[in-house]
């Protein structure tokens, strides 16, 4: 089957246009989210399920990077908020609760909004890809990524678009024009067809049977998502870790049949080159994504893909999303599987109410 016949492929490849529309809708227009204020909020709690929870982890780190040290942001799975709400919410604090759901109908996420609606110290923001969904109807403030309605079961452009939407909403509320410009530059300049050529050659060359993704800070949530994409589409055993935690035991899983992707290494990372070479010496194939921190290892058996460069580290990291999505897609096709029909998965997970 031709690549163009896969919905997953088409949705990955058109992310540039979708991101530009998200940017225009948020930065260029007055929408519901313009009422959002973070000035009197003690804590921002971001939640979702699966890929939506993964993007919440990166969103929480980004939020902490902008806010005062005495205030916090947490990423929590929707089910945890349902099971243990009293451990996360205190009466003397004010919260902004941000829920992500591609369909707007994910049972646990919708139930969080329903159960906590009415608490005077909680404000709500729902982010989805479908108009008139349950979370949009319940939340007083919401944003819909109107061009990220996917046909495929596995989340790709919806993941990146909802993450971008939250980041831009937060930046607009915080009046951080310099970082907004960084994201504008990245989403305009990123070359997804170039990534396609590189990742296809990479997957054709490396016949791996286990996959590891390492990242720190904003990149950690992306690492978990990259791991999940490979699991969902190709059924290859996949794992994600904080960069330095990998050396504390999990590296024992590496062998000559492993591919290890390191997201956005930075020159400031302590002994990064030593870690990368240690993993290479254990037999694994190593690929890094990013334009920093690779000067000392590119000629030592470690591949590196350099993206565009912006001042803000999270903006630099954001552009790796299509890269790891394409890697999972090509591995799936190489195995003779259909990326549009992943085993045992459905478009929206609906369960009995907790």
C-alpha positions, 0 to 999 in steps of 0.5 A, spaced: 500 500 500 502 507 498 504 511 504 498 516 501 493 511 503 494 511 510 490 516 514 496 516 519 501 518 514 497 523 512 495 526 519 503 526 521 505 530 514 500 535 515 501 537 522 505 544 519 498 546 517 494 544 523 499 548 527 499 554 523 491 554 524 492 553 532 497 559 532 492 563 528 486 561 532 490 563 539 494 568 538 490 572 532 483 572 535 479 573 541 476 566 543 474 563 549 480 562 552 482 569 553 478 569 559 483 565 562 488 568 568 493 565 571 495 571 576 491 568 582 492 561 581 496 557 586 497 550 582 495 548 575 493 541 574 493 538 567 490 531 566 488 526 561 489 519 559 494 515 554 497 520 549 493 526 553 497 524 559 503 524 556 502 531 553 500 533 560 507 531 562 511 536 557 505 541 558 506 541 566 514 542 565 513 548 560 508 551 565 513 550 571 519 553 567 514 560 566 512 560 573 514 563 580 518 557 584 513 558 590 507 556 585 506 549 582 504 545 576 502 537 576 501 532 570 496 527 573 492 521 570 485 522 569 483 516 573 488 518 579 484 525 580 477 520 580 480 516 585 484 520 590 481 527 589 482 530 596 489 528 596 490 533 590 485 539 592 485 543 598 480 548 600 485 554 601 488 554 594 486 556 587 486 551 582 486 551 574 484 544 572 486 543 564 483 537 561 486 534 554 481 529 550 482 528 543 474 526 542 472 530 548 469 524 550 474 520 554 470 517 560 475 518 566 477 525 563 469 527 562 468 524 569 473 529 572 470 535 569 463 533 572 465 531 579 469 537 580 464 542 577 461 546 582 468 547 587 469 554 587 476 554 588 477 550 581 477 553 574 476 549 568 480 549 561 478 543 556 482 542 550 479 537 545 479 536 537 472 536 536 466 541 537 460 540 542 464 534 545 462 533 553 468 536 556 467 543 551 460 543 554 462 542 561 468 546 561 466 554 561 473 555 558 475 551 552 479 550 546 478 546 540 484 544 535 479 544 529 483 541 524 486 536 528 480 531 527 483 524 526 481 518 522 486 514 525 486 510 531 493 512 534 494 520 536 499 524 532 497 531 530 492 531 535 497 530 540 502 535 538 496 540 536 493 540 543 500 541 546 501 547 542 494 550 544 496 549 551 503 552 550 500 558 546 494 559 551 499 560 557 504 564 553 498 569 551 496 569 558 503 570 561 504 575 555 511 572 553 511 574 546 518 572 545 517 565 546 511 565 542 515 568 537 520 562 538 514 557 537 512 561 531 519 560 528 519 553 529 512 551 526 513 555 520 520 552 519 520 545 521 521 540 515 517 534 515 518 531 508 526 532 510 524 528 517 520 523 513 526 521 508 531 521 514 527 516 518 525 512 513 532 510 511 534 509 519 528 504 519 530 501 513 537 500 515 536 498 523 532 492 524 531 493 531 527 488 536 527 493 542 526 501 542 528 506 548 527 513 548 530 518 553 529 525 555 529 530 560 525 536 562 520 537 557 523 532 553 520 526 558 513 527 556 515 526 549 519 520 550 513 517 553 509 518 547 515 516 542 515 510 546 507 509 546 507 510 539 512 505 537 508 500 542 501 502 539 503 501 532 508 496 531 508 492 537 515 492 538 517 492 546 518 499 547 521 503 553 522 510 556 526 513 561 529 520 564 536 520 561 540 519 567 535 514 570 537 509 564 544 508 567 541 505 574 538 499 572 534 499 565 540 499 561 541 492 562 536 491 557 540 493 551 543 489 546 545 489 539 538 489 537 536 495 540 535 502 538 535 508 543 533 515 541 535 520 545 531 527 545 534 534 544 541 533 548 544 539 550 551 541 552 549 543 559 548 536 560 553 533 565 557 527 562 552 526 556 557 524 551 560 519 556 553 516 557 551 516 550 558 512 548 556 507 554 550 505 551 553 505 544 558 500 547 553 496 550 551 494 543 545 499 541 544 503 535 544 510 538 540 516 534 539 523 537 535 528 535 537 535 536 542 541 534 546 541 541 550 536 545 552 532 539 559 535 537 563 530 540 559 524 538 557 524 531 563 521 528 563 515 534 558 511 531 552 515 533 547 518 528 544 525 529 538 529 526 539 536 527 532 540 527 531 548 526 534 552 532 530 557 537 532 560 543 527 557 547 529 549 549 521 547 549 520 550 542 526 546 540 524 540 543 517 540 540 519 539 533 521 532 534 514 530 535 513 528 527 520 525 527 518 519 532 511 519 529 514 517 523 519 512 526 514 508 529 510 509 522 515 506 518 517 500 523 510 498 523 510 498 515 516 494 515 513 489 519 507 488 514 502 491 519 497 497 518 498 503 522 491 505 521 489 499 525 493 497 531 492 491 535 486 491 540 485 499 540 479 503 539 479 511 537 476 513 544 476 509 550 469 509 554 468 505 560 463 505 566 463 511 570 467 510 576 
